[in-house]
């Protein structure tokens, strides 16, 4: 009888542990779903903001023509702040960090869900990170050339008034007054060479976004949607 009582106690304790683990699993899936749903609008906003950046890049590159006396300086200065704006997406790793630090992945009985979460975490920490590092090199090259060919004082004055939002044509006379007070100290040949390099750097910046960053964001969106659907199908969470 004593053995039977001890055995029953063991079974009861084991059952309680299973119940607690299942409750913890459900809680992890609930917060994971919250994290993914929070990621989705941020990622959409990031893509939208980059599209605005690329529109301004187009405006600046269209304004740079040769010979240099044909350049539309007003258009360049109106769009340069947005053209070299920089956006980034950082995924919400609250639940994933808890799962990794507490050994919580062992609690996820559905291996398809566990594998999808791990894949999402790896993509954000490896592939996405490398794409951002590569894009940052193109960005740094363009900003360095900007400082050599444009007047940072004018860029800063425009930013103080309008931020990254491209102002309208109405500020052209104001830009003229600033240009009259500040001259770029470059000979025409050197100015032409640097403007050519700057234009190319902006085209390369946009191309890298379209070829790599946009693909990465689209892939992240797909992973988020698939993971949300999988969790909702396998757990009693909304």
N, C-alpha and C positions, 0 to 999 in steps of 0.2 A: 504493500500500500504506500509505503514511504517513497519507494522508487517511482511509483505511478504518479504521486503528487508532485514530486520533483520534475518528472518528465512533463506533466501538464503545465507546471509553472514555466518550464523552459519554452514550451510551445506558445504559451500566452505571451511571454516576453518577446519571443521571436515575431509573433504576429503583430505586437505593438510596434516593434521596430520597422516592420514592413509598412505599416500604416503611416508611421511618421515619415519614412522615406518617400512614400508615394505622395504625401502632402507636400513635402519639400520639393519634389519633382514638379508637381502642379504649380507651386509658387514660383519656381524658376521659370517655367514655361509662361506663366502669366507676366512676369517682369520682362522676359525676353521679348514677348509680343509687344509690350509697351515700348521697349527700346527700338524695335524694328519700325513700329508705327511712328515713332518720333524721328527716326532716320529718314523716312520716306519724303516728307515735305522739305526737309533740309537739303536733301539731295536734289530734289526738283528745283528748289530755289537756286542752288549752286549752278545747275545747268542753265537756268534762265539768265543768271547774272553773267555767266561766261558768254552767252550769246550776245548780250549787250556789249561786252568787251570786244568781241570779234567784229561787231558792227562799227565800233569806233576805230578799230585797227584798219578796217576797209576805208573809212573816211580819211585817216591820216595817210595811208599809202596812196590813195587817189589824189590827195593834195600835193604829194611830192612828184614833181615833174621836172623835166630838163629841157633847156638850160634853166639854171636856178632862178632866173628872173621870172619864170613862169609858175613858180611855187606859190600855192595858196597858204601863206603863213597863218592867216586868220583861222582857217579850217583846221590846220595842224594844232594850233594852240587850244582851240575850242574842244578838240576831241582827245588830246594827248593824255589827260588824267584818266579818263575811262579806258583808253586803249592800253594803258599800262597799269590798270587796276589788277588786283590778284585775289582770286577766291579759292577757298579750299573747303573740302568736306572731311570732317572727322566723325567717324561712326560712334554711336553710343555703346561703349563696352562695359557698362555697369554690370550686367548679368553675366556676360562672358568672363569677366575678371573674377567674379565670385565663383563661377563654375570651375575655373582653372585653379584658383587659390585654395579652395576647400575640397578639391577632389570631387566636385559635384557632378562631373560628367558621368561617373559610374551610376548615378541615380537615374539617368535618362535611359529608360528601357527601350524606347524606340530608336534603333540605331540609325535609321534614315534621318531622323531629326538631329541626332547628335552629330552625324557626319556633315549635315548641311550647316550647322552652327559652326563647326570647326573650319569648314571650307570658307565660310563668310569671314571668319576672324583672320584666317590665313591670307585671304585675298586683300583685306584691308591693311594688314601689317607687312605684306611682302609685295605683291604685284602693284597695288595702288600706291604704296610708298615709293617704289622705284619709278613709276610713271610721274609722280609729283617731283621727284628729284631731277629727273630728266627735263621736265618742263621748266623747272626753276632755272636751269642753265640757260635756256633760250630767253627766259625773262630777264635774267641778270645781264646777258649780252645786250639786249635791247635797251635796258635802262642805262647801261654804261654809255652807249652811243648817244642816247638822248641828252645826257649831260654834256656831251662834247659838241653837239650841234644846235641845241636849243637853249634858251635862257631860263634857267631854273627859277629865277626871281619872278618872271612872268607866269610860269607854271604854278608857282606857289601862290601868287596873287589871285589867279583864277580859281585855284582850289579853295582858298579862303572864302571866296564869295559863293562858289557853286558846288564845292565838293567834287565828286566824280561825275556828276550829271553834266553832260555837254550843254553849254549855254547856247542861246540863239544867236543869229546874225547881229542882233542889236548891240552886242558888245564889241563889234569890230572896231569902231572908232576908239574905244578905250584901249584895245590891244594895240592899235596904231600909236597911241600916245605913249604906251609902255615901250614899244619897239623904238620909237624916236629917242627915248631916254637911254636905252640900253642896246648896244650893238654887239653882234657876234664878231669877235676879232679873228676872222678867218679870211684868207684869200679865196677867190672864187673857185680855183681848182681844188683846193683842200675842202672847201665847203661842199662842192659837188661830189667828191669822193666819199665824204662822211655821210652825206644824205643818201647816197646810193647804198652804202652799207647799212644805214639805219632802216631804210625801206625794206631791204632784204631781211634784216633781223626781225622786223614785224611780220613779214610774210611767213618766215620760218616759225615764229611763235604761234601764229594762227594754225599753220599746217600741223604742228606737233599736237596742238589741242584737238584738232579734228581727227587726226590719225590715232592718237593714243588716249588722251584724257577723256574725250567724249565716249570712246569705246569702253573705257574703264567705268565711267559713271553709268552708262547703259547696262553694263554687266552687273554692277552693284544693284541697280534697280531691279533687274531680273532676279537676282539672288534674294533680295528682300521680299519680293512678291511671292516667290516660290516657298520661302521659309515661313512667311506668315500663313500661307495656305496650308502648308504641311502641319504646322503647330495647331491650327484651328481644327483640322480634320482629325487629329489624333489625341487632342486634349480638350477638356471641358473649360476652355478659356476663350474670351472674346477680345 
